[in-house]
Amino acid sequence: IIAQEAGVCFTALRDGKLDGFPAGRVIDAMARMSEWRFFLDDDASLSAERVALRARQIKHRHGLDLVIADYYQRLRPHPKHSKPGQKVEGLTHIAETLQKFARESEVAVIATAQVKKEASHRRPEFDDIAWCQSLAYEATVVGYTYREAKADPDKSSDPRRAEYLLRKVRNSAEGVVHVGFHGDAMRFHDLSEIEPGPRVNRDHYEDAF
């Protein structure tokens, strides 16, 4: 997160090899981040119920606008869905639990997820979430990041460019948002940082704008 905010190489930051101007950017980024109301829970055994409980506690004590679950398939399933062969049922329960929390608490929830293996070499479609489509059906918005330079290295694509594919937008239209990508910092950003001009392809958004 620090590398993304500072726009510096993550590997160099991790290995302590930054100096000079990049190091100054890290210091500035950390100063900005110190003002964030930001809570990070790296408990690898979290269930969806536990995520919801902790989020409610934070909202009560500090206020809360957004929860990011990274990532959906790694959340621990409910005990009644923990037996072998119940992976789909367990993920379906997780999706329903997160959706219920978001609706009742009026807190936005972003759940990142793995895509099917075959989708890693093409533009993902609506139902390409690995193991379970329940998350897609429960979600208000389903979007995928896509980098042609990674998915199809044989093409002479600009590695600084990426797409955010909106495959579902409840009560609105699907579309594509063109964005920039800073590989060293592992950061997606506004396309205007690469070149000036329109940032959003609005061909499919006539009803949304």
C-alpha positions in Angstrom: 0.0 0.0 0.0 2.9 2.4 0.8 4.5 1.6 -2.6 1.2 2.3 -4.4 0.6 5.6 -2.6 4.2 6.8 -3.1 4.4 5.5 -6.7 7.7 3.7 -6.0 9.0 0.2 -6.8 7.5 -2.3 -4.3 10.5 -4.6 -4.5 13.0 -1.9 -3.7 10.9 -0.7 -0.8 10.5 -4.2 0.6 14.3 -4.8 0.3 15.2 -1.4 1.8 17.0 -0.2 -1.4 15.3 3.1 -1.8 17.3 6.3 -1.3 17.2 9.9 -2.5 14.1 11.2 -4.3 12.1 7.8 -4.1 12.8 7.7 -0.3 11.4 11.2 0.0 8.2 10.1 -1.8 7.8 7.3 0.7 8.1 9.7 3.6 5.5 12.0 2.1 3.2 9.1 1.4 3.4 7.8 5.0 2.7 11.3 6.3 -0.5 11.3 4.1 -1.5 7.8 5.2 -1.1 8.7 8.9 -4.3 10.8 8.4 -6.2 7.9 7.0 -8.9 6.2 9.0 -7.6 2.8 7.9 -7.9 -0.6 9.7 -6.0 -3.7 8.5 -6.7 -7.2 9.8 -4.3 -9.8 8.5 -5.9 -12.7 10.4 -5.7 -15.6 7.9 -8.5 -17.5 9.6 -11.3 -15.0 9.3 -14.7 -16.1 8.3 -17.3 -13.9 6.7 -19.2 -13.7 10.0 -16.1 -12.6 11.7 -15.4 -9.9 9.1 -19.0 -8.6 9.5 -18.7 -8.6 13.3 -15.4 -6.7 13.3 -16.6 -4.3 10.7 -19.7 -3.5 12.8 -17.5 -2.9 15.9 -15.3 -0.5 13.9 -18.3 1.3 12.5 -19.8 1.8 16.0 -16.5 3.1 17.4 -15.0 5.1 14.6 -17.4 5.1 11.6 -16.9 3.0 8.5 -17.6 3.5 4.8 -15.8 0.6 3.1 -14.8 -3.0 3.7 -12.4 -4.8 1.4 -12.1 -8.6 1.7 -9.0 -9.8 0.0 -9.8 -12.3 -1.1 -13.2 -14.0 -1.2 -12.1 -17.6 -1.7 -9.7 -17.5 1.2 -12.3 -16.6 3.8 -12.9 -19.5 6.2 -16.2 -21.3 5.4 -19.0 -21.7 8.0 -18.6 -25.0 9.9 -21.7 -26.4 8.3 -20.0 -26.1 4.9 -16.5 -27.1 5.9 -16.7 -30.7 4.8 -15.0 -32.0 1.7 -17.1 -31.5 -1.4 -18.9 -28.4 0.0 -16.6 -25.7 -1.4 -19.3 -24.2 -3.6 -21.9 -24.2 -0.7 -19.3 -22.6 1.6 -18.5 -19.8 -0.9 -22.2 -19.2 -1.6 -22.8 -18.7 2.1 -19.9 -16.3 2.3 -21.3 -14.2 -0.6 -24.7 -14.1 1.1 -23.2 -13.1 4.4 -21.2 -10.2 2.9 -24.2 -9.0 0.9 -26.4 -9.1 4.0 -23.8 -7.2 6.1 -23.5 -4.5 3.4 -27.3 -4.1 3.1 -28.0 -4.0 6.8 -25.0 -1.8 7.8 -25.1 0.5 4.7 -21.3 -0.1 4.3 -19.9 -0.7 0.8 -18.1 -4.1 0.5 -15.5 -4.9 -2.1 -14.6 -8.6 -2.3 -11.7 -9.5 -4.5 -11.7 -12.9 -6.0 -9.7 -15.3 -8.2 -10.9 -15.9 -11.7 -11.1 -19.2 -13.5 -7.7 -20.4 -14.9 -8.9 -20.1 -18.5 -9.9 -16.5 -18.0 -6.3 -15.4 -17.2 -5.5 -15.4 -21.0 -8.6 -13.4 -22.2 -11.0 -10.7 -21.1 -13.0 -12.2 -18.2 -16.8 -12.5 -18.5 -19.5 -12.2 -15.9 -19.4 -15.8 -14.7 -15.6 -16.2 -14.6 -15.2 -16.0 -10.8 -13.5 -19.2 -9.8 -15.5 -21.9 -8.0 -18.7 -20.0 -7.4 -20.9 -17.6 -9.3 -22.8 -16.7 -6.2 -20.6 -13.7 -5.5 -21.4 -12.3 -9.0 -25.1 -12.8 -8.5 -25.2 -11.2 -5.1 -23.0 -8.3 -6.1 -24.2 -4.9 -7.2 -21.1 -4.4 -9.4 -18.9 -7.1 -10.9 -15.7 -5.9 -12.4 -12.4 -7.4 -13.6 -9.0 -5.8 -14.1 -7.5 -6.9 -17.5 -4.0 -6.2 -18.8 -3.5 -7.4 -22.4 0.3 -7.1 -22.0 0.1 -9.9 -19.3 -2.8 -12.0 -20.8 -1.3 -12.0 -24.3 2.4 -11.2 -24.2 2.8 -12.0 -27.9 0.9 -8.8 -28.7 2.8 -5.5 -28.7 0.6 -4.0 -26.0 1.6 -1.0 -23.9 2.3 -2.5 -20.4 1.3 0.8 -18.9 -2.3 0.4 -20.0 -5.1 -1.7 -18.4 -8.8 -2.0 -18.5 -11.4 -2.3 -15.8 -14.2 -4.4 -17.2 -17.7 -3.8 -15.8 -19.5 -7.0 -16.4 -22.5 -6.2 -14.2 -23.8 -2.8 -12.9 -27.2 -3.2 -11.2 -29.7 -0.7 -12.5 -27.1 0.6 -15.1 -25.1 -0.5 -18.1 -21.9 -2.5 -18.5 -18.8 -0.9 -19.9 -15.0 -0.5 -19.9 -12.9 2.0 -18.0 -9.4 2.5 -19.5 -6.8 3.0 -16.8 -3.0 3.2 -16.4 -0.9 0.6 -14.6 2.4 1.2 -12.8 3.9 -2.3 -12.6 6.7 -1.6 -10.2 4.3 -0.1 -7.6 1.6 -2.6 -8.5 -0.8 0.3 -8.8 -3.7 1.1 -11.2 -4.1 4.8 -11.8 -5.8 7.5 -13.9 -5.0 7.2 -17.5 -4.2 10.9 -17.7 -0.9 10.1 -15.8 0.2 8.5 -19.1 -1.3 10.9 -21.6 -4.0 13.6 -21.6 -7.5 12.9 -23.0 -10.7 11.0 -22.1 -10.3 8.5 -19.3 -13.6 6.6 -19.6 -15.0 4.8 -22.6 -18.6 6.0 -22.4 -19.9 4.1 -25.4 -21.9 1.8 -23.2 -22.9 4.4 -20.6 -25.6 6.5 -22.4 -28.1 5.6 -19.7 -25.7 6.1 -16.8 -24.5 9.6 -17.4 
